[in-house]
Amino acid sequence: MASIVKQSTTDGTRYLIQLSPGENEARPKISLGEVTKKQAETAKLNIESVINCKNTGAVISPMTQEWLAGIADGLRKRLAVLGIVEMKKGGPSLTVTEWANRYIESRPDVKEITKGKWENAVNKLSAFFRGQNIEDVTTQQAKDFRVYLKSVSQLSENTVRRLIGLSRQFFKAAIDAGLLTKNPFMGQPIAVRANPARFYYVGQEMALKVLDACPDAQWRLIFGLARWGGLRCPSEVLRLKWQDVDFEHNRFTVHACKTEHHADSGIRAVPMFPELRPLFQDAFDKAIEGDVYCITRYRDKSVNLRTSMSKIIVRAGFEVWPKIFQNLRSTRETELFKMTNGNVKAVCSWIGNTPEIAMQHYAQVTEADNQEAAKMSLINDAESRVQKTVHNPVQTTTEPSCTESHETQEPLAVSPCDCEGKLEFATLCESVQIDKEYPQGESNPCLQDENLIS
């Protein structure tokens, strides 16, 4: 008799049917896809019945015939390979493209923007596999597809990782449907990594010039919400309604479609920062009575705000920076961390991300940070040198054979500024104010200097 084998995988628990030596000397295991234990037991009984009927020449029972008629093509093919059943005639296997499109059609629960990303992945798969049946895709071909995306399509590493992740999702669904037993895309990296080379900090001076180059009130609000509000653009910017804007309490409510499946339903309150209030007011004053959305144009999903924003940036006299809107959002989050002295909880609440995501993909180290760090290093060095001078104002050596009294010895004419780099150190001392109390009397190196000069 066959037996049921329970197998734990990264995708959950799977059940397989292992044939007995009497049924097949090799004792192969037959994958059933994603099924319950009860369904696995039903499959086991029907497979045993088919094998017994085949060996004895008996007629297969109507119940088993009904079960065979309803199994997936993938399972039927695996049974056919073992000689247990025959493949259906006239029904070709699904290609990679056919299966992926069928999967997308079976998911009415996802948003249109998500479907668009899935369809883009299907186009890439179709261009590479060119009508190949899904069950014929090998692990090596899946790796070759990754190379194709990088070399032929010339996509960035993170874009490749996203496409491989979607491909893995399509093939996992095929396993769940019983078409496959193995996912050829498993084992490939899919986690998106931060790319510091594409960070760009849009400072206040640059931002104000770009704002001046915006053609009208709505464009100024679009840019302002991304730069000083930290909103995702276009999704959050275009969803903002006038009913969400509270002028009285200086705040507005953002509805994030990206995070609406979270516990807070993707709703967050954002302060109406001083830079934003005049932009909101200007757009409100120019709005037509009955307008629902703050941005009434660009409601068509085919409109690309990035193209228009690029032209505005060039008009302002700057080169277009990478990831235009994300770097505006990144700049604001970095700025808010400094303004709030690192209040991570508040800033992440306003921006709408987690501290982990903020640190990895948004927070930037600016040139001002590097200069401040260098300045602090210089101050610390100067402070250390002054402290050493105060504690050791005169460095002398005592001759072992000397028996003369040193009570009447004149002070040695050496001061801190007589050290190497005298003028440079003196200038540094004058420019750095250090709150320290120095010794009084002859042990004070500064008084020694005055005595020497006089």
C-alpha positions in Angstrom: 0.0 0.0 0.0 1.1 3.6 -0.7 1.8 5.9 2.2 1.4 9.6 2.9 4.6 11.6 3.4 4.4 14.9 5.3 7.0 17.5 4.1 7.7 20.9 5.6 8.9 23.6 3.2 9.4 27.3 3.2 5.9 27.6 1.6 4.2 25.5 4.3 3.3 21.8 4.8 3.1 19.6 1.7 1.7 16.1 1.4 3.2 13.5 -1.0 2.1 10.0 -1.9 4.9 7.4 -1.8 4.2 4.2 -3.7 5.0 0.8 -2.1 7.5 -1.6 -3.6 4.7 -3.7 -4.9 3.2 -0.7 -6.8 6.6 0.6 -8.0 10.0 -0.8 -7.1 11.6 2.6 -7.2 9.0 3.8 -4.6 8.6 7.3 -6.2 6.9 10.2 -4.3 4.0 12.0 -6.0 3.6 15.6 -5.1 0.0 16.7 -4.7 0.5 20.5 -4.5 -1.1 22.4 -1.7 -3.7 20.1 -0.2 -5.1 19.2 3.2 -4.3 15.9 4.9 -7.8 14.7 4.2 -7.4 15.5 0.5 -4.1 13.6 0.5 -5.8 10.6 2.0 -8.5 10.7 -0.7 -5.8 11.0 -3.4 -3.9 8.0 -1.9 -7.0 5.8 -2.0 -7.8 6.7 -5.6 -4.2 6.2 -6.8 -4.1 2.8 -5.1 -7.5 1.9 -6.7 -6.2 2.9 -10.2 -3.0 0.9 -9.8 -5.0 -2.2 -8.6 -7.4 -1.9 -11.5 -4.5 -1.5 -13.9 -2.7 -4.6 -12.5 -5.9 -6.8 -12.4 -7.7 -5.5 -15.4 -10.7 -4.5 -13.3 -12.9 -1.5 -14.2 -12.2 1.7 -12.4 -15.1 2.7 -10.1 -17.2 5.7 -11.0 -16.0 7.5 -7.9 -12.4 7.1 -8.9 -13.2 8.1 -12.5 -14.8 11.3 -11.2 -11.7 12.0 -9.1 -9.4 11.5 -12.1 -11.5 13.8 -14.2 -11.1 16.6 -11.7 -7.4 16.5 -10.9 -5.0 19.2 -12.2 -3.0 18.7 -15.4 0.2 18.8 -13.4 -0.8 15.9 -11.2 -2.2 13.9 -14.2 1.1 14.4 -16.0 3.1 13.1 -12.9 0.8 10.1 -12.8 1.2 9.6 -16.5 5.0 9.7 -16.2 4.8 6.8 -13.8 2.5 4.9 -16.1 -0.5 5.0 -13.8 -2.8 7.0 -16.1 -2.7 8.4 -19.6 -2.5 12.1 -20.5 -5.6 13.8 -21.6 -5.6 14.1 -25.4 -6.1 17.4 -27.1 -5.4 19.5 -24.0 -2.0 21.2 -24.4 -0.1 22.2 -21.2 -0.1 25.8 -20.1 2.7 28.0 -21.2 4.4 30.4 -18.7 2.5 33.3 -20.2 -0.8 31.5 -20.1 -0.5 30.5 -16.5 0.7 33.9 -15.3 -2.2 35.6 -17.1 -4.7 33.1 -15.6 -3.2 33.7 -12.2 -3.7 37.5 -12.6 -7.3 37.1 -13.7 -7.9 34.9 -10.6 -6.9 37.8 -8.3 -9.6 40.4 -8.4 -8.7 41.3 -4.8 -5.5 43.3 -5.8 -5.3 46.9 -6.8 -5.0 48.0 -10.4 -1.5 49.4 -9.8 -0.4 46.0 -8.5 -1.9 44.3 -11.5 0.1 46.6 -13.7 3.3 45.6 -12.0 2.3 41.9 -12.5 1.6 42.4 -16.1 4.9 44.0 -16.6 6.6 40.9 -15.1 4.5 38.7 -17.4 5.8 40.7 -20.4 9.4 40.1 -19.4 8.7 36.4 -18.8 7.0 36.1 -22.2 9.9 37.7 -24.0 12.4 35.3 -22.5 10.5 32.0 -22.4 8.7 32.5 -25.7 5.8 30.0 -25.4 7.6 27.4 -23.2 5.4 25.2 -21.1 5.5 26.1 -17.4 6.4 22.6 -16.3 9.5 22.5 -18.6 11.2 25.5 -17.0 14.4 24.5 -15.2 16.3 26.1 -12.3 19.1 27.0 -14.8 16.6 28.7 -17.1 15.3 30.7 -14.1 18.9 31.8 -13.4 19.4 32.6 -17.1 16.3 34.8 -16.9 17.9 36.8 -14.2 21.0 37.3 -16.4 18.7 38.4 -19.3 17.0 41.0 -17.2 20.4 42.6 -16.2 22.3 42.3 -19.5 19.6 42.5 -22.2 16.9 44.6 -20.5 19.7 46.4 -18.6 17.6 46.7 -15.4 18.9 47.7 -12.0 19.6 45.1 -9.4 16.6 46.1 -7.3 14.3 46.0 -10.3 15.6 42.6 -11.2 15.0 41.4 -7.6 11.4 42.6 -7.8 10.8 40.8 -11.1 12.3 37.6 -9.8 10.1 37.8 -6.7 7.0 38.1 -8.9 8.1 35.2 -11.1 8.6 33.1 -7.9 5.1 34.1 -6.9 3.6 32.9 -10.2 5.4 29.6 -10.0 4.4 29.1 -6.4 0.8 29.5 -7.4 1.4 26.8 -10.1 2.6 24.5 -7.3 -0.5 25.2 -5.3 -2.6 24.4 -8.3 -0.8 21.0 -8.7 0.9 22.0 -12.0 4.4 21.8 -10.6 6.3 20.1 -7.8 9.2 22.5 -7.6 9.7 26.3 -8.0 12.7 26.9 -10.3 13.0 30.5 -8.9 13.6 29.4 -5.3 17.0 30.3 -3.9 17.4 33.5 -5.9 17.8 36.8 -3.9 14.6 39.0 -4.1 15.0 41.4 -1.1 15.3 45.0 -2.3 18.4 46.7 -1.0 19.1 50.3 -0.3 21.3 52.0 -2.9 23.1 55.0 -1.4 24.5 56.0 -4.8 20.9 57.0 -5.8 20.3 59.2 -2.7 20.0 62.9 -3.4 19.5 65.7 -0.9 17.3 68.5 -2.2 18.3 71.4 0.1 16.0 74.3 1.0 17.7 76.8 -1.4 17.3 74.4 -4.3 13.8 73.5 -3.3 12.7 77.1 -3.3 14.1 77.7 -6.7 12.2 74.6 -8.1 9.1 75.9 -6.3 9.4 79.2 -8.1 9.7 77.4 -11.4 6.4 75.5 -11.0 3.8 76.9 -13.4 0.7 77.2 -11.2 -0.7 76.7 -7.7 -1.5 73.0 -8.1 2.0 72.2 -9.3 3.5 74.2 -6.4 1.3 72.1 -4.0 2.3 68.8 -5.7 6.0 69.7 -5.2 5.5 71.1 -1.7 3.6 68.0 -0.5 6.5 65.8 -1.7 9.3 68.0 -0.4 7.9 69.5 2.8 5.1 67.0 3.5 7.0 63.9 2.7 4.1 62.4 0.8 4.3 59.6 -1.7 3.8 61.0 -5.1 1.6 60.5 -7.0 -0.5 58.0 -4.9 -0.9 60.0 -1.7 -0.7 63.4 -3.3 -3.5 62.7 -5.8 -5.8 61.1 -3.1 -5.7 64.2 -0.9 -9.1 65.9 -0.6 -10.0 69.3 0.7 -12.0 67.6 3.5 -8.7 66.1 4.7 -7.2 69.5 5.2 -7.7 71.1 8.6 -6.6 74.8 8.4 -7.8 75.5 11.9 -5.6 72.9 13.6 -2.8 73.1 11.1 -2.8 69.5 10.0 -4.0 67.3 7.2 -5.0 63.6 6.9 -3.2 61.3 4.4 -4.8 58.1 3.0 -2.0 55.8 1.9 -3.2 53.0 -0.5 0.2 51.3 -0.1 -0.3 50.7 3.6 -4.1 50.5 3.9 -3.9 46.8 4.8 -2.0 47.8 8.0 -3.6 48.1 11.4 -4.0 51.9 11.0 -5.7 51.4 7.5 -3.0 53.6 6.0 -4.4 56.7 7.6 -2.1 59.2 9.2 -2.2 62.8 10.4 0.6 65.1 9.2 1.4 68.6 10.6 0.8 71.5 8.2 4.4 72.6 8.3 5.1 76.4 7.8 6.3 75.8 4.3 3.0 74.0 3.3 0.4 76.4 4.7 0.8 79.1 2.0 0.8 76.5 -0.7 -2.4 74.9 0.6 -4.0 78.4 0.9 -3.0 79.4 -2.6 -4.4 76.2 -4.1 -7.6 76.5 -2.0 -8.2 80.2 -3.1 -7.8 79.2 -6.7 -10.0 76.0 -6.4 -13.4 76.0 -8.1 -16.5 75.6 -5.9 -17.3 71.9 -5.8 -13.8 70.6 -6.2 -13.2 67.5 -4.1 -9.5 66.8 -4.6 -6.7 69.3 -3.9 -5.2 68.3 -7.2 -8.0 68.2 -9.8 -5.8 67.5 -12.8 -3.8 64.3 -13.6 -6.6 62.0 -12.5 -5.9 59.8 -15.5 -3.7 56.9 -14.4 -1.7 57.2 -17.7 -0.4 60.6 -16.8 3.3 60.6 -15.7 4.0 63.3 -13.2 7.7 62.5 -13.3 8.1 63.8 -16.9 6.5 67.2 -16.1 8.5 67.4 -12.8 11.7 66.8 -14.7 11.0 69.7 -17.0 10.3 72.0 -14.1 13.6 71.0 -12.5 15.5 71.8 -15.7 13.6 75.2 -15.9 14.8 76.0 -12.4 18.4 75.5 -13.6 19.2 72.1 -12.2 20.0 68.7 -13.5 17.3 66.1 -12.9 18.2 64.0 -9.8 17.5 60.3 -9.5 14.2 59.0 -8.1 12.7 62.5 -8.2 9.8 62.1 -5.8 11.3 59.5 -3.5 14.3 61.7 -2.9 12.1 64.6 -2.1 10.4 62.4 0.5 13.8 61.1 1.7 15.1 64.7 2.1 12.2 65.7 4.2 12.4 62.7 6.5 16.2 63.3 7.0 15.4 67.0 7.7 12.7 66.1 10.2 15.0 63.8 12.1 17.4 66.7 12.7 14.6 69.2 13.5 13.1 66.9 16.1 16.5 65.9 17.6 15.9 62.3 16.4 12.3 61.8 17.4 12.0 58.7 15.3 8.5 57.8 16.4 7.0 61.1 15.5 8.8 61.5 12.2 7.9 57.9 11.0 4.3 58.6 12.0 4.2 61.7 9.8 6.1 60.1 6.9 4.2 56.8 7.1 7.0 54.2 7.3 8.7 52.1 9.9 12.0 53.0 11.6 13.7 50.1 9.8 12.5 51.3 6.4 13.4 54.9 7.2 17.0 54.0 8.2 17.6 51.7 5.3 15.9 53.5 2.4 15.2 57.1 3.4 17.6 58.7 6.0 20.6 60.3 4.3 24.0 61.4 5.5 24.4 64.9 4.1 27.5 67.0 3.4 26.5 69.2 6.3 26.7 66.2 8.6 30.2 65.5 7.4 31.3 69.1 7.9 29.8 69.1 11.4 31.5 65.9 12.3 34.8 67.3 11.1 34.3 70.5 13.0 33.5 68.6 16.2 36.7 66.5 15.7 38.7 69.7 15.4 37.1 71.2 18.6 37.7 68.0 20.5 41.3 67.9 19.4 41.9 71.5 20.4 40.2 70.9 23.8 42.4 67.9 24.4 45.6 69.9 23.6 44.6 72.7 25.9 43.8 70.3 28.7 47.2 68.7 28.3 48.9 72.1 28.4 47.0 73.1 31.6 47.9 70.0 33.5 51.5 70.0 32.3 52.5 73.7 31.8 56.3 73.1 32.1 58.1 70.0 30.9 61.5 69.7 32.7 64.0 67.0 33.4 66.0 66.6 36.6 69.7 65.7 36.4 70.5 63.0 39.0 73.8 64.6 40.0 72.3 68.1 40.6 72.3 69.2 44.2 71.5 72.9 43.7 68.3 74.4 45.0 65.7 75.2 42.3 63.7 77.6 44.5 65.1 80.7 42.8 65.1 79.3 39.3 63.5 81.6 36.8 60.4 80.1 35.0 61.3 78.5 31.8 60.2 80.6 28.9 58.0 78.0 27.3 54.3 78.4 26.7 51.7 76.3 24.9 52.0 78.6 21.8 55.8 77.9 21.7 54.9 74.4 20.6 55.1 73.2 17.0 52.7 75.3 14.9 52.6 78.2 17.4 50.6 80.7 15.3 48.2 78.0 14.0 47.5 76.8 17.5 47.0 80.3 18.8 44.5 81.1 16.1 42.6 77.9 16.9 42.5 78.9 20.6 41.1 82.3 19.8 38.4 80.9 17.4 37.2 78.1 19.7 35.4 79.1 22.9 35.9 76.4 25.5 34.2 76.7 28.9 37.0 75.8 31.2 38.4 77.1 34.5 42.2 77.6 34.4 44.7 77.6 37.4 45.6 81.0 38.9 49.0 82.4 39.5 52.3 81.4 38.0 51.1 78.0 37.0 48.6 79.6 34.5 50.2 79.3 31.1 48.3 82.3 29.8 49.7 84.5 32.6 53.2 83.2 31.8 52.7 84.5 28.3 51.8 87.9 29.5 54.9 88.0 31.8 57.1 87.1 29.0 55.6 89.6 26.6 55.9 92.4 29.2 
